[in-house]
Amino acid sequence: MDKKIKILGIAGSLRQGSYNKMLLRAAAELAPTEAEIEICDIGALPMYNQDLETNAPPAVTEFINKIKNADAVLFVTPEYNYSIPGVLKNAIDWGSRPYGKNCWEDKPAAIMSASPGMLGGSRAQYGLRQILVAINMHALNRPEIFVPAVQEKFDKDGKLTDELTKAKIKEQLEALAAWTKRLQK
Ligand code: FNR
């Protein structure tokens, strides 16, 4: 049997009751059999400081190793003021340094976002896509997943109940697995 495709799932919210964390957990359950999603918490990362790059704190080294070991990355993020949250940008910046040692380099990525609002975090996604160009990740173009009115899509235990969203997640993860295999050829 071929080795499973390792997808590292990163949520852009630290909030305990985060809808985006719920969405990431739902994605981990809906992953195709050929892939597995490991959820990576970015809450322990310190604020990026270039002075710390040469002797990085253990939380940073651990984070960078997780990215290096992944075949692909799934970002599941809220939109904060039309952009990605600072905690996610902070994590991305840590992974991109020191200069010449960008651990995101050449990896495939997929993006999902969720918001109580009507646009489902779409404006943050396009900002994130621009950042992925800078760190030379290969973002999957389709299907895009924006989850609007997210509070209506999970039950009180944080389980995804919306069938359309479940179907889209499956579709995106299958596309990410195929995209990853294509890039590994
Ligand atoms: C928000 N929220 C928000 N929503 C949106 O659709 N567009 C936006 O620009 C913003 N801006 C914004 C800024 C800040 C600082 C906060 C705290 C929130 C609302 C946001 O989508 C909502 O709080 C989500 O529930 C956050 O995601 P999690 O934590 O549930 O995953």
Boltz pocket constraint, residues with backbone or C-beta under 6 A from the ligand:
constraints:
  - pocket:
      binder: B
      contacts: [[A, 13], [A, 14], [A, 15], [A, 17], [A, 18], [A, 19], [A, 20], [A, 21], [A, 77], [A, 78], [A, 79], [A, 80], [A, 81], [A, 82], [A, 83], [A, 114], [A, 115], [A, 116], [A, 117], [A, 118], [A, 119], [A, 120], [A, 121]]
      max_distance: 6.0
